[in-house]
Structures are given as C-alpha cells and as structure tokens.
Amino acid sequence: MGGHSSPAGFTLIELIVVIVIIGILAALGGRLIVAPVTGYVDLSRRTRLVDQADTALRRMQRDIRTALPNSIRIDATGQYLEMLNTVDGGRYRRYPNPATGGDILDFTTADNGFDVLGNLTVTPVAGQFVVIYNVSSAGNSANAYAAGAGNRATVGAGQYFGQSCSGPGFPVCHAFPAAAFFHR
C-alpha cells in the first residue's frame, strides 16, 4: 500500500487566526456584559445611599418631633442643629379642680411637685429637667437654654409629678434629660 497519509492537525497560522477571532469575540461579548453589570452595581449603590439618607431623615424627623417646643435652633457656627429632646410632656394644673382640688403648679413659692393633667408615659426622675412654658430659643426669658430664665428646673429626689384627669386650656410642661446635638 503505497498511499500518502496526510498529517492530522493545524498550522501555526490557523492557530493564531483562531486565537485572534476568539479574542475579538470575547472583547465584543465583554462589552455586552460589562454595561449591564456596571448599571446593576451603580443602581445597588444608589439604592443603599437612598436608604441610608431615608433612615437619617426619619431619625431626624423623630427627634425634631419629640424636641422641646421652641428649642430647635442652629448653633452660632451654623454647622449644627441643636435641640432639647424630651422624655415626656403633659399639661400642668394651674387652677384647682373645683370637685377634687388637686396639686396645682404654684409659681409664688418653691413648689415640690404638681399634678400633670392626662397620663405621662415616663415619669421624670432625679437629675432630669422640667421646663414650663418654653416660648423662646434665644434671650433670657422663657428660654430653656438660659440658666436664669426661670422656666427650667432640675428634678430632685423626692419630687413628684402626679397624674389627674384631663382639662382644656392649660399651658404645656415637658421633662427632658439633656441637650442633644446633630451634625449636619
């Protein structure tokens, strides 16, 4: 048998052409995949940032809602939102109840306690402050920030804040633990 057998395989030029074609196809396929993956990563990052901003705004909203009325202000540097966070608040008894009496808040003497109209969810404890009729966040009159304003007092041991029935038209009193600061 005298036939020629042809060698099985491929030449170096064929190998290089196949590698170049595979490289071109991979580059085109990569471009088709990179854009959607990049879009997905960007969307995930934006979603996380929006969620973090939403959480921060909800926390600020909650704190501002529970702040002592008229205590929200921007500090002197303009960089911080400052407020006095309340523990609880209620209306104080200014006049005795004609039927039962009750312990009114007496402004003419050093008062050791008074009835709060309605229900307190948290009873003030020693070391916290009681603020009565806070109408300003600046100046020295009716301002809980001012030490001598006369509407802020420290709750001492043995002082009480009883609870009695609700009544309309009484000024509001709040108890708060300390000043709170927020960074912008």
C-alpha positions as CSV (number, residue, x, y, z in Angstrom):
1,M,0.0,0.0,0.0
2,G,1.7,3.0,-1.1
3,G,-0.7,5.8,-0.1
4,H,0.2,9.1,1.4
5,S,-1.2,9.8,4.8
6,S,-1.8,13.5,5.4
7,P,-0.8,14.8,8.8
8,A,-3.7,15.5,11.2
9,G,-3.7,18.9,13.0
10,F,-3.5,22.5,12.1
11,T,-0.8,25.0,11.2
12,L,0.5,27.8,13.4
13,I,-1.2,30.4,11.2
14,E,-4.5,28.7,11.7
15,L,-4.0,28.7,15.5
16,I,-3.1,32.4,15.5
17,V,-6.2,33.2,13.4
18,V,-8.5,31.2,15.8
19,I,-6.9,33.0,18.8
20,V,-7.4,36.4,17.2
21,I,-11.1,35.6,16.3
22,I,-11.8,34.3,19.9
23,G,-10.2,37.5,21.3
24,I,-12.4,39.7,19.1
25,L,-15.5,37.7,20.1
26,A,-14.5,37.9,23.8
27,A,-14.0,41.7,23.7
28,L,-17.4,42.2,22.0
29,G,-19.1,39.8,24.4
30,G,-17.4,41.6,27.4
31,R,-18.7,44.9,26.2
32,L,-22.2,43.5,26.1
33,I,-21.9,42.1,29.6
34,V,-20.0,45.0,31.3
35,A,-22.6,47.7,30.7
36,P,-25.5,45.8,32.4
37,V,-23.3,44.7,35.3
38,T,-22.0,48.2,35.8
39,G,-25.6,49.5,35.7
40,Y,-26.6,46.9,38.3
41,V,-23.7,47.9,40.6
42,D,-24.5,51.6,40.3
43,L,-28.2,51.0,41.0
44,S,-27.3,48.9,44.1
45,R,-25.0,51.7,45.3
46,R,-27.6,54.4,44.8
47,T,-30.3,52.3,46.5
48,R,-28.1,51.9,49.6
49,L,-27.4,55.6,49.6
50,V,-31.1,56.5,49.3
51,D,-31.9,54.0,52.1
52,Q,-29.2,55.5,54.4
53,A,-30.5,59.0,53.7
54,D,-34.1,58.0,54.3
55,T,-33.1,56.4,57.6
56,A,-31.2,59.5,58.7
57,L,-34.1,61.8,57.7
58,R,-36.6,59.6,59.6
59,R,-34.3,59.7,62.8
60,M,-34.0,63.5,62.5
61,Q,-37.8,63.8,62.0
62,R,-38.5,61.7,65.1
63,D,-36.0,63.7,67.2
64,I,-37.4,67.0,65.9
65,R,-40.9,65.9,66.6
66,T,-40.1,65.0,70.2
67,A,-38.0,68.0,70.8
68,L,-39.0,70.6,73.4
69,P,-41.2,73.2,71.6
70,N,-39.2,76.3,70.7
71,S,-35.9,74.6,71.5
72,I,-34.8,73.8,67.9
73,R,-32.1,76.2,66.7
74,I,-28.9,76.4,64.6
75,D,-25.8,76.9,66.7
76,A,-23.7,80.1,66.4
77,T,-21.3,78.5,63.9
78,G,-24.2,77.5,61.6
79,Q,-23.0,73.9,61.5
80,Y,-25.2,72.1,64.0
81,L,-28.9,71.7,64.6
82,E,-29.4,71.9,68.3
83,M,-32.5,70.9,70.3
84,L,-33.6,69.7,73.7
85,N,-35.0,66.2,73.4
86,T,-38.0,65.5,75.7
87,V,-38.7,62.4,77.7
88,D,-42.4,63.1,78.0
89,G,-44.7,66.1,78.3
90,G,-48.0,67.0,79.7
91,R,-50.2,69.8,80.9
92,Y,-49.9,71.1,84.4
93,R,-52.7,72.0,86.8
94,R,-52.8,75.8,87.1
95,Y,-56.1,76.1,88.9
96,P,-57.5,73.6,91.5
97,N,-60.2,71.3,90.3
98,P,-63.5,72.5,91.9
99,A,-64.6,69.0,92.7
100,T,-61.3,67.3,93.8
101,G,-58.8,70.1,94.4
102,G,-55.5,68.7,93.1
103,D,-51.9,69.9,93.4
104,I,-51.5,73.0,91.2
105,L,-48.2,74.3,90.0
106,D,-47.6,77.2,92.4
107,F,-45.4,80.0,90.8
108,T,-45.3,82.0,94.0
109,T,-43.3,79.6,96.1
110,A,-40.7,76.8,95.7
111,D,-43.0,74.0,94.5
112,N,-42.1,70.4,95.3
113,G,-44.4,68.9,92.8
114,F,-47.6,69.3,90.8
115,D,-50.3,67.3,89.1
116,V,-49.9,66.6,85.4
117,L,-53.2,66.5,83.5
118,G,-53.5,63.3,81.5
119,N,-51.1,60.4,81.6
120,L,-47.3,60.6,81.5
121,T,-45.7,57.6,79.7
122,V,-42.4,58.2,81.5
123,T,-42.3,59.7,85.0
124,P,-39.4,62.3,85.4
125,V,-36.6,61.2,87.7
126,A,-34.0,63.0,89.7
127,G,-31.4,64.7,87.5
128,Q,-33.7,65.4,84.6
129,F,-35.1,68.9,84.0
130,V,-38.6,70.2,84.0
131,V,-39.4,73.1,81.6
132,I,-42.6,75.1,82.0
133,Y,-43.9,77.2,79.1
134,N,-40.9,77.4,76.9
135,V,-41.6,80.1,74.3
136,S,-38.2,81.1,73.1
137,S,-34.9,79.5,72.0
138,A,-33.0,82.8,72.5
139,G,-32.8,85.5,75.1
140,N,-33.1,85.2,78.8
141,S,-36.9,85.0,79.2
142,A,-38.9,81.7,78.9
143,N,-35.9,80.0,77.3
144,A,-34.9,76.5,78.4
145,Y,-31.3,77.1,77.3
146,A,-30.8,80.2,79.5
147,A,-29.8,79.2,83.1
148,G,-31.7,82.1,84.7
149,A,-34.8,82.1,82.6
150,G,-36.9,80.8,85.4
151,N,-38.8,78.2,83.4
152,R,-36.3,75.3,83.8
153,A,-35.6,73.4,87.0
154,T,-33.8,70.2,87.9
155,V,-35.9,67.3,89.2
156,G,-34.7,66.5,92.6
157,A,-35.1,63.3,94.7
158,G,-38.5,63.2,96.4
159,Q,-40.2,65.5,93.9
160,Y,-43.3,64.1,92.3
161,F,-45.5,64.7,89.3
162,G,-48.9,63.2,90.0
163,Q,-51.4,62.5,87.3
164,S,-55.0,63.6,87.3
165,C,-57.9,64.0,84.9
166,S,-57.5,65.9,81.7
167,G,-58.7,69.5,81.3
168,P,-58.7,72.0,78.5
169,G,-56.7,75.2,78.1
170,F,-53.6,74.6,80.3
171,P,-50.0,75.5,79.2
172,V,-47.7,72.6,78.4
173,C,-44.9,71.3,80.5
174,H,-42.1,68.9,79.3
175,A,-39.4,67.0,81.0
176,F,-36.1,66.4,79.2
177,P,-32.8,64.8,80.1
178,A,-30.2,66.9,78.4
179,A,-29.4,68.9,75.3
180,A,-28.8,67.0,72.1
181,F,-26.8,68.0,69.1
182,F,-27.0,66.9,65.5
183,H,-24.2,67.2,62.9
184,R,-25.3,68.5,59.5
